C-alpha cells in the first residue's frame, strides 16, 4: 500500500473514474500516447477515485516500458500535485526514449496496433473483455478502439 500523501492539488486534479473515464489512450502527454490516460488513472489511484480502472496495468506498462520510467517514480511525482504540463515535462526529462522519430514511430505503432499484434497475455485477456465491455456490432480496428468504444468516445 502506498504511503504517499495526497495533496490538495492532486485532489483537485483527480477525476472520479467511477463517474467518467480517463482520457483516450490516443491523447498524448509529453509526446507519448497513453501517457495522459496513465496520468488520469494515477491521480485517481492517489485520490481513491479509481473506480473499476487499474493504475500500473498492462497498457500503462507498455508506456512505462518503452519510456523507461518506473511506475513508482511516476506516481511519486504525480503525488506532488503537478499539472499536466509539469508531468509532460517530467516525462520528457526522465524518459530513456528521447529521439523524436523513435517516439513518433512507437506512438504510430501503438495507435494502429490490432489485438493480434499484442502479446499473448493481452490477447487472452481481451477475448472476454471485448465481449463483455464493447457495444455489440461495433467494429474494432485497433486496440485503442476498444477503450474508446467502451468509454463512449466512438
C-alpha positions as CSV (number, residue, x, y, z in Angstrom):
1,X,0.0,0.0,0.0
2,X,1.3,3.5,-0.9
3,X,2.3,5.8,1.9
4,X,2.2,8.8,-0.4
5,X,0.1,11.7,0.9
6,X,-2.4,13.2,-1.4
7,X,-2.0,17.0,-1.8
8,X,-4.9,19.3,-2.3
9,X,-3.7,19.8,-5.9
10,X,-4.0,16.1,-6.6
11,X,-7.5,16.1,-5.1
12,X,-8.5,19.0,-7.3
13,X,-7.0,17.4,-10.5
14,X,-8.1,13.8,-9.9
15,X,-11.1,12.5,-11.9
16,X,-13.6,10.3,-10.3
17,X,-13.2,7.3,-12.6
18,X,-16.4,5.7,-11.2
19,X,-18.3,8.6,-12.9
20,X,-16.2,9.4,-16.0
21,X,-13.5,7.6,-17.9
22,X,-9.9,8.6,-18.2
23,X,-8.6,10.3,-21.4
24,X,-8.4,8.2,-24.5
25,X,-5.2,6.3,-25.0
26,X,-4.8,8.3,-28.2
27,X,-4.2,11.5,-26.3
28,X,-0.6,12.4,-25.8
29,X,1.3,13.9,-22.9
30,X,5.0,14.6,-23.0
31,X,4.8,13.4,-26.6
32,X,3.7,9.9,-25.8
33,X,0.3,8.3,-26.5
34,X,-1.3,6.5,-23.5
35,X,0.6,8.9,-21.0
36,X,-2.4,11.2,-20.4
37,X,-4.6,8.2,-19.6
38,X,-1.9,6.9,-17.3
39,X,-1.8,10.2,-15.5
40,X,-5.6,10.3,-15.1
41,X,-5.5,6.8,-13.6
42,X,-2.6,7.6,-11.4
43,X,-4.2,10.7,-9.9
44,X,-7.4,8.8,-9.3
45,X,-5.5,6.0,-7.6
46,X,-3.8,8.5,-5.3
47,X,-7.2,10.1,-4.6
48,X,-9.1,6.9,-4.1
49,X,-11.4,7.5,-7.0
50,X,-10.1,4.9,-9.4
51,X,-13.4,3.0,-9.7
52,X,-13.0,-0.1,-11.8
53,X,-9.8,1.1,-13.5
54,X,-6.3,-0.1,-12.7
55,X,-3.2,2.0,-12.4
56,X,0.0,0.3,-13.5
57,X,-1.9,-2.2,-15.7
58,X,-0.8,-3.8,-18.9
59,X,-1.3,-0.8,-21.1
60,X,0.3,1.6,-18.6
61,X,3.3,-0.7,-18.5
62,X,3.6,-0.6,-22.3
63,X,4.1,3.1,-21.9
64,X,6.4,2.8,-18.8
65,X,8.4,0.1,-20.5
66,X,9.0,2.0,-23.7
67,X,9.8,5.2,-21.9
68,X,12.0,3.5,-19.3
69,X,10.1,5.1,-16.5
70,X,9.2,3.3,-13.3
71,X,5.6,3.4,-12.2
72,X,6.5,4.2,-8.6
73,X,8.7,7.2,-9.7
74,X,5.9,8.5,-11.9
75,X,3.4,8.1,-9.1
76,X,5.7,9.9,-6.6
77,X,6.0,12.9,-8.9
78,X,2.2,13.0,-9.7
79,X,1.6,12.9,-5.9
80,X,3.3,16.3,-5.7
81,X,0.2,17.8,-7.4
82,X,2.0,18.5,-10.6
83,X,-0.1,19.9,-13.5
84,X,-0.5,18.1,-16.8
85,X,2.2,20.4,-18.3
86,X,4.6,19.7,-15.5
87,X,4.0,15.9,-15.8
88,X,4.6,16.2,-19.5
89,X,7.9,17.9,-18.9
90,X,8.9,15.4,-16.2
91,X,8.2,12.6,-18.7
92,X,10.4,14.2,-21.3
93,X,13.2,14.7,-18.8
94,X,13.0,11.2,-17.4
95,X,12.2,9.1,-20.4
96,X,15.0,7.0,-21.8
97,X,13.5,7.2,-25.3
98,X,14.3,10.8,-26.3
99,X,14.7,10.6,-30.0
100,X,11.6,12.2,-31.5
101,X,11.4,9.9,-34.5
102,X,11.6,6.8,-32.3
103,X,8.8,8.2,-30.1
104,X,6.6,9.1,-33.1
105,X,7.1,5.6,-34.6
106,X,6.2,4.0,-31.3
107,X,3.1,6.2,-31.0
108,X,2.0,5.3,-34.5
109,X,2.7,1.6,-34.0
110,X,0.6,1.6,-30.9
111,X,-2.2,3.8,-32.4
112,X,-2.6,1.3,-35.3
113,X,-1.9,-2.0,-33.4
114,X,-4.6,-4.6,-33.6
115,X,-5.3,-7.1,-30.9
116,X,-3.4,-9.8,-32.9
117,X,-0.3,-7.6,-32.8
118,X,-0.2,-7.6,-29.0
119,X,1.4,-10.2,-26.7
120,X,-0.4,-13.5,-25.9
121,X,-1.4,-12.4,-22.4
122,X,-3.2,-9.3,-23.7
123,X,-4.9,-11.3,-26.5
124,X,-6.3,-13.8,-23.9
125,X,-7.5,-11.0,-21.6
126,X,-9.2,-9.1,-24.5
127,X,-11.0,-12.2,-25.7
128,X,-13.5,-12.0,-22.9
129,X,-13.1,-8.3,-22.2
130,X,-14.3,-7.2,-25.6
131,X,-17.4,-9.4,-25.5
132,X,-18.3,-8.0,-22.0
133,X,-17.4,-4.3,-22.5
134,X,-17.6,-3.2,-26.1
135,X,-21.0,-2.5,-27.6
136,X,-22.3,-5.3,-29.8
137,X,-22.0,-4.9,-33.5
138,X,-19.3,-2.3,-33.3
139,X,-16.1,-2.9,-35.3
140,X,-12.8,-2.8,-33.6
141,X,-10.0,-1.9,-36.0
142,X,-7.3,-1.0,-33.5
143,X,-6.6,-1.7,-29.8
144,X,-7.4,1.9,-28.8
145,X,-10.8,1.5,-30.4
146,X,-11.7,-1.0,-27.6
147,X,-11.3,1.7,-24.9
148,X,-12.9,4.5,-26.9
149,X,-15.9,2.3,-27.8
150,X,-16.3,1.1,-24.2
151,X,-16.0,4.7,-22.8
152,X,-18.3,6.2,-25.4
153,X,-15.9,8.3,-27.5
154,X,-16.6,6.3,-30.7
